């Protein structure tokens, strides 16, 4: 309702605020300014479903073969032939497609379910590979956004 309340909201951690009176133009202007933040936040937790062959290597044990289920900036879900127990550290290898991006990363198994799927958190992913993965995911997210949304906020 006031500039003081807006300042308080922003200091409290809000990314953006809508001020009264609300009009279509003021809402459009605020959302257009916040669009980059919104897309970035969605991509941070964005999990892209993809199924490609993967190999997980555990120290002193045989390799575990499987397929990716999905991937995010922070990790990957796998469906494997042998269970990967939570807490286990593995090195995973797989190649994303379109364009190809070979991933080799040290991971920690965070969860495993009765469907043979495991969630892996990237412990170490070289910075150049991390940047390439972020760009790869950004392209996949943009492909999934409706054209009308993308066009409206690119203007």
C-alpha positions in Angstrom: 0.0 0.0 0.0 3.0 2.3 0.4 6.6 2.8 -0.5 7.6 2.0 3.1 5.8 -1.4 2.9 7.5 -2.1 -0.4 10.9 -1.3 1.0 10.2 -3.5 4.0 9.1 -6.4 1.8 12.2 -6.1 -0.4 14.5 -5.9 2.7 12.7 -9.0 4.1 13.8 -11.0 1.1 11.0 -10.5 -1.5 12.3 -10.5 -5.0 9.7 -8.1 -6.3 6.6 -6.3 -5.0 3.3 -5.1 -6.6 2.2 -1.7 -5.4 -1.4 -0.4 -5.3 -3.3 0.6 -7.2 -3.0 -2.5 -9.3 -3.4 -1.9 -13.0 -2.8 -4.2 -15.9 0.1 -1.9 -17.0 1.8 -1.9 -13.5 1.4 -5.7 -13.1 2.8 -6.3 -16.7 5.7 -3.9 -16.0 6.6 -5.6 -12.7 6.3 -9.2 -14.1 8.4 -8.2 -17.2 11.1 -6.9 -14.9 11.0 -10.0 -12.8 10.8 -12.5 -15.7 14.6 -13.3 -15.6 14.4 -14.0 -11.9 11.3 -16.2 -12.3 12.9 -18.3 -15.1 16.2 -18.5 -13.2 14.4 -19.8 -10.1 12.4 -22.3 -12.1 15.6 -23.6 -13.8 17.4 -24.0 -10.5 14.9 -26.7 -9.6 14.0 -27.7 -13.1 14.4 -31.4 -13.7 14.5 -32.3 -17.3 13.3 -35.9 -18.1 15.8 -37.7 -20.2 16.7 -41.4 -20.6 20.2 -42.1 -21.7 22.6 -44.9 -20.8 24.6 -44.3 -17.6 27.3 -46.0 -15.6 28.0 -45.6 -11.9 31.3 -46.7 -10.5 31.8 -47.4 -6.8 35.2 -47.7 -5.3 36.3 -51.3 -5.1 33.1 -52.6 -6.6 31.8 -53.5 -10.1 30.1 -50.8 -12.2 26.4 -50.4 -12.1 24.6 -49.8 -15.4 21.4 -48.0 -15.9 19.6 -45.1 -17.5 19.0 -41.5 -16.4 15.5 -40.6 -15.4 16.0 -36.8 -15.2 18.7 -34.2 -14.6 19.0 -30.9 -12.9 21.8 -28.4 -12.1 22.4 -30.2 -8.8 22.1 -33.9 -9.7 20.6 -36.7 -11.6 18.0 -39.5 -11.0 19.0 -43.0 -12.3 17.2 -46.2 -12.8 19.8 -49.0 -12.2 20.2 -52.7 -12.5 21.6 -52.9 -8.9 20.5 -50.8 -6.0 22.6 -47.7 -5.1 22.4 -47.3 -1.3 22.0 -43.8 0.2 25.2 -42.4 1.4 27.3 -44.2 -1.2 29.7 -42.1 -3.3 30.0 -42.9 -6.9 31.4 -41.5 -10.1 28.8 -41.3 -12.8 29.2 -41.1 -16.6 26.6 -40.4 -19.2 26.2 -38.3 -22.4 23.3 -35.9 -22.9 22.0 -35.4 -26.4 21.1 -32.5 -28.7 23.8 -31.2 -28.5 26.0 -33.9 -27.0 27.4 -33.2 -23.6 29.5 -35.9 -21.9 29.1 -35.8 -18.1 31.5 -37.3 -15.6 30.8 -36.4 -12.0 31.5 -37.5 -8.5 28.1 -37.9 -6.7 26.5 -39.0 -3.5 23.4 -41.2 -3.5 20.7 -39.3 -1.6 17.8 -41.7 -2.0 16.7 -45.0 -3.5 13.2 -46.4 -4.0 11.7 -49.8 -4.6 11.4 -49.1 -8.4 15.2 -49.3 -8.7 15.6 -45.5 -9.0 18.2 -43.5 -7.1 18.8 -39.8 -6.7 22.4 -38.6 -6.9 23.7 -35.2 -5.8 26.7 -33.8 -7.8 29.5 -33.5 -5.3 32.1 -32.4 -7.9 31.4 -31.2 -11.4 34.2 -29.2 -13.1 33.1 -25.5 -13.4 33.3 -25.6 -17.2 31.1 -28.7 -17.3 28.7 -27.1 -14.8 28.3 -24.0 -17.0 27.7 -26.2 -20.0 25.1 -28.2 -18.1 23.4 -25.0 -17.0 23.2 -23.7 -20.6 22.0 -27.1 -21.8 19.2 -27.0 -19.2 18.3 -23.4 -20.0 17.7 -24.4 -23.6 15.5 -27.3 -22.6 13.5 -25.0 -20.3 13.0 -22.4 -23.0 11.8 -25.2 -25.4 9.1 -26.1 -22.8 7.9 -22.6 -22.2 4.8 -21.7 -24.3 5.7 -19.4 -27.3 3.3 -16.8 -26.1 5.1 -16.5 -22.8 8.5 -16.3 -24.3 7.5 -13.7 -26.9 5.8 -11.5 -24.4 8.8 -11.2 -22.1 11.5 -11.0 -24.8 10.1 -7.7 -26.1 
